Amino acid sequence: MARRGGYKPKDHYFQKAKAEGLRARSAFKIDEIAKRFGLLKKGQTVLDLGAAPGGFLQVILDAVGPSGTVIGVDVVPIRSLGVPNVRTLATDVLAPDFDAELCEVHGGPFDVVVSDLAPKTSGIRTTDEARSLRLAGVALDLAQRRGRVGGHFVAKLFMGGDFDAFRGVVKAAYTDFKLVRPEATRGGSMEVYVVGLSKRPPPPSS
Ligand SMILES: C[S@@+](CC[C@H](N)C(=O)[O-])C[C@H]1O[C@@H](n2cnc3c(N)ncnc32)[C@H](O)[C@@H]1O
């Protein structure tokens, strides 16, 4: 049945995810981004924020292999993937003690920080943009503090609001900046993925 805005909950990518045993159709988004920029390699340590139900985690786990480590965080508990090198944390990334909680699971550094965090949408564009940017900001802050030099950053956000300022920070921190709208993104969605490639070393302290 046709729906308003052409939204089809069980579209091609939904069916493909089901057929391939992936937990979410969003898995194809990180797969496309990772392959396009060569982000993920065997043995890496990757932080995945907004990781439930685990579609991104499955793709990342496959790419980093058994010698890699993946940490998935979401306010919603993530069902076990049944392997020892995936650790999950059920918590709110906006909570004041999030940093300490994450440190208990893995203190870093991370080779790649990925965020698919998305707020519950209110339908008010400026509110949703601001909430999305706040979540992406948590990811960027972590990537800046605990991301490895030469490592990468990927974050979903709804463009608008203070996006220009956010882009400026990513451009300053990473050698290369990309803006991606993966093929699996639903038509009509406001989301884009900001990609920071190859983190720069910190500036020499004076
Ligand atoms: C689009 S879904 C992520 C899908 C996931 N990448 C996958 O492939 O299965 C966005 C997630 O962000 C999480 N989220 C939103 N706000 C959060 C917060 N403040 N702290 C932790 N997780 C949050 C939601 O619970 C939701 O699971």
The ligand as an ORCA input file, in Angstrom:
! r2SCAN-3c Opt
* xyz 0 1
  C      18.874      4.709     13.884
  S      18.964      3.895     15.409
  C      20.495      3.027     15.300
  C      20.492      1.817     14.403
  C      21.793      1.049     14.514
  N      22.904      1.795     13.977
  C      21.746     -0.275     13.806
  O      22.342     -0.396     12.739
  O      21.114     -1.218     14.316
  C      19.376      5.197     16.492
  C      19.650      4.761     17.906
  O      20.066      5.885     18.687
  C      19.713      5.564     20.033
  N      19.779      6.765     20.872
  C      19.114      7.924     20.694
  N      19.417      8.791     21.691
  C      20.301      8.156     22.503
  C      20.990      8.524     23.684
  N      20.818      9.747     24.237
  N      21.845      7.650     24.254
  C      22.019      6.418     23.697
  N      21.384      5.994     22.577
  C      20.529      6.851     21.980
  C      18.316      4.992     19.898
  O      17.954      4.222     21.024
  C      18.428      4.175     18.617
  O      18.656      2.811     18.884
*
